[in-house]
Amino acid sequence: MEYRKFGRSDWKVSEIGFGGWQLGGTWGNVDDKNSIETLLYAFENGVNFVDTAFAYGNGHSERVIGKALGQWNSEKIYVATKITPLLDKIESKSQQPNHSIMDCYPDWHIKEIVEGSLKRLGTERLDLIQLHLWFEDGITNLEWLQTLTTLKIEGKIDKIGVSLADIRPEQGLELAKTGWVDSIQVLFNMFEQEPADALFPESHRTGTAIIVRVPLDSGALTGTWMENTREEWTETDKRRSMYRGDRFKETLRRVEEIKKICTPNYQSLAEAALRYSLYPKEVSVVIPGMRNKKEVDLNIAISDGMKFNPKLVDMLRPHRWKHEFYS
């Protein structure tokens, strides 16, 4: 396993982290015993960064991770979780400009979520707490930062971060310039290439760590989907609604075009996609979801120091696709 510096901190984190959304049951049925075994297997093989959130199954993902940590007695595992905004205050994740960060992250709500996360994870201090959505008026309305700073002084949190809404990396530009937060989490992959334009360089200048999520585009960039794959997903699997209508067919078409570029150079599209997500020097950690030991093996195998072919980066630029699947 290769390790990278986490922004301006002294943390050395595994470049392949563990994305914990699927542990909450949002992406189909899960077995907690299997989830814990998978987490421990990942830890044993060098993964030392886990990302979760209260929103992942109303704290279920956090509780599962907490149980795994309770059984782990070796090297440090850095756990990042998130504060869900008061979603009844906003219409949708599309985040209209008139929504205020003050409404979605009041002082009492931040403290309540932090206290709950501490209990669910079974720890006295959260390594990294992130706002699960960012609102650009947070640059001028700083109550959220004041509250989190107070919790930091109290020893309940170590570092502060923000998770940007999907396909909206431009929202984080001004925040990145300030250096106020320790990390920014963003969606970045072969389709969603925009963060590399401005967000990554601005974050690098202030020593703000970049956490990359959805490197495999919710599974599309594994290259394993077929025409009937969507029908195999359970009714509770979030992807059934994400890829409704013509979205699934269009995704398959675009994936085939990317395969033509990548598969002559890599054993699988999944390998190429993960290596691509780690290509920018500004990225500290990539957090693919892992459901079992086999997926852990597949993900960590690419952490071997081999860099993604820069010529392919140029060839992939025309395949940018800013797509919204949550609306």
N, C-alpha and C positions, 0 to 999 in steps of 0.2 A: 504494500500500500504506500502510495506517495502522500506526503502531507504538505499543506500550504499555510502560510501565515494568514491569520484572520484579520485582515485590515491592519490597523495600527496597534492592535493588541499584541500580547505575547502568546496568544493561543496558536498552537499548531494543530490544525484540523485535517482529518482525512479528506482528500479531494472528492471522494465518493462518500456522501452522507446518506442517512436513512430518512426518506420521506415517509411520514407517519399518517397521512390522510386515510389511506386504505384500512388502517387498523381500527378506525371508528365505524366501519361498516357502510360507508357512503358509496363505495364502489363494488357492491355485491356482498354476499354473505362472508363472514369471517369467523374463524375459530380462534379464540383467545389463547388457548394453549399453543397452537401452531404459531401464532403471532409472537408470543414470548420466546419460543424456541428459535424463531427466525431472527429476532432481535439479538439474542445471546450469541447466535452463530455469527451474525454480522460483527458484533463486538470482538469475538474471538479472532476474527479475520482482519482486524485493524480498523474497522469503522468506529469512529469516536465522536460523530456528530449526528444528532437526531433532531428532526424538525416535526413539530406537532402543533396543535391548537385546540382551544376549548371547543371550537366549532366542529371539530372532527368527531361527530357522534356525541355532541353535548358532553364532552369531557372523557368519552370512552377511550379514545386513543391515548390520552394522557394517563389514564388509569392503567392501561395495558403496559405502557412504557414504564410507569412507576413500578409495576410488579417485576418487570425485567431488570430494572436497576436495583431492585431489592435483592435480586439473586446474583448480581454482578459484584465481584470483590477484587477487581484488578484495576487496570489503568482508567484514568479519568474519561468519562463520557460527557461531552458537552450537549446539553439539551436546550433547544430553542422552542418556545411556545408563543402563542399569540393571544391578544385581547380582541375579542369579537366586538365590533361596534354595535351600538343600539340600532339594529337594522330597521326597527319600526319608525325610525326617524328619516330613513332614506327610501326612495322608491325602488331602487335596484342597485346592483353592482355597477351599473353604468355610471353612477355618480354624477348627477347633474351639478353644475357649478355653484348653485345656490345652497348646497348642503354644507353645513358648518361642522368642523371638527369638534367644536364645543358641545354640540348636541349629541354627537355620536360617541364621544369619549369624556364624559363628565368625570370629575374627581372620584366620586363614590363608586362609579362603575369600574374604573380602572383598578381601584383597590379591591373591589369585590372579586373580580376575575383573577387578580394576582393571588389573593388568599386562597381561592379555590384551586388554582393550578399548583400552588405549593403543597396542598393536601393531596391532590390526585397524583402528583409525581413523587410524593413522599420525600421532599427535600426541604431544607431550611432556606435555600436561596436559589432563585432561578438564574441560570447562566445567561440566557438571553430572552428578553421579553420584547415582542414586536406588536405594533399596531397592525391589525389584520387587513385594514384598508387605510389608505392615506387620502387626506383631504388637503388641497393646496393652501387653504387658509391657515393651515397649521404653521406656516412660516411667520404669520403675524399674531395669531392667537396661540399663545404658548402655555396655556394651562396644562395641556397634556404632558408637556416636557417638564414642567415644574412638579407635577404629581409624580412622574416616573423618577425624577431626580431625588425627590424626597424618599421614595421607596428604596432607591439605591443607597442613600445615606443611612437608612434604617437597616441595610443589609439584606433586604428581601429580594433584590435583583442585582445582577452584576452588570450586564450590558443592555443597551437599548437599541432597538431596531424598528424598521418599518417594512411591511410587505405591500408592494404596489399592486393595484388591480391589474388583472390580465390585459395584455396588449396596450397598456398605457404607461410605458416607461417614461414618457415625457413629464408625467406628473412628479417624478422624483428628482428632476434636474436641480431645481432651486434648493431642495433639501440636501442633495449631495454636495452642493457648493458650500453649505454652512458647516458641514462636519459635525453637526449636533448629535447625530446618531452613529452608533458603532457599525451598523450594517443596514443594507437595503436588499430585500429579496424581490426578485423579478422573474417573470417568465421569459425564457430564452431558449431557442432551439433552431433547427435548420429552416423552419418556416418563419418563426418570430425572431428576426435578426436585429430589429431596431435598437435594442438596448446597447449594442456595440457602437452605435453611431456617436452618441453624446453622453448617455448615462454612465457607461463604464469609465470613460476618460475622466469625467468630473468626479466620480467616486474615488478613482485612483489618486487624484490630486489631493484629496482631503483624508486619504487613508481609510475610507469607508469600505468595509468588506462587502463583497457581492455574493449573495446566495442565489444560485440558479435553481429554479423549479421547472417541472414539466419538460425535461430535456428530451423526452421521447414523445412529446405531444399527446399525452394521455394514452399512449400505446400505439398511436398511428405510425410512429417512426421506428417501431420494432421491426416493421416489414413483414409481420406474420399475419396481418389481417387479410381475410378473403371476403368474397361477396356475401357470404352467409354469416360472417362473424357477428354482426350486430344482433342477429336473432338468437345467438347463443348466450348473450348477456342476460342476467336475471332482471326482473322488473325493478329491483331496488338499485341496480347499477346506474350510476349517474350518466354514463356514456349513452344509454338508450335515448335519453332526451337531448343530450348534447349533439348527437349525430342523427337527428331525425330528418325526415324529408330527403332532400337531395344532398345533404351535407356529407353523409357517409360515402356516397358514390364519388363526389367531388374530391374528397380526401384521398380515396384509393387512387384516383387518377393522378393526383399530384405526387403521391408517394412513389408511384411507378416511375415518374420522371426523375425523381431524386435517386432512386435505385440505380438507374442507368449511369449516374455519375459516380456513385459510391461503391457499389458492389464489386467492380473490378479491382478496387484498392483495399477492400476490407472484407472479412469473412461474412459479415452480416450488416444490415442497415442499422441495427441496434448498436453495434459496436461503433460504427461511423458516427451515429447521432450523439452518443455519449462522449466520444473523443472531441467532436465538434463543440459541444457545450463547455468543455474544459479548455478549449483552445485560447480564449482571451486571457491575457496575463492578469487581468483585474479580478477574475473569478477566484473566490476562496474555496467554495464547496458547491457541488452539484447534488441535489437530493432526489434521486429517482425513488419511486415507491417499490417496495420489495415484499412479496407475499409469502415467499418460501425460500428455503436454502438454495435451491437451484437458481432463483433469480438473484440472490446475493452473489453467488459464484459468477454469474454472467456479468453483473455490474462491476464487481471489484476486479475482474480480470483485466479491465482496460486501464487500471491504475498501475501502469508499468513504466512510466516515464516517456513513452513514445508519444510525440506530438502529432496532432492532426495535420494532414498534408495541406500546407498553405495554398497550394494551387487549387485545391478543391474548394477552399473558402471563396475564392474568386468565382469559381464555376457555379457555386450555389447561390450567389447573390441574386441572379434573376428569378430564383424560386422563392423569394420572400412572399409570405402570405399572411397578412394581418387579418386573422379570422376570429370572430366572436361566437363562441359556442354555448355561452351561458344565458343568452337572451331568449 
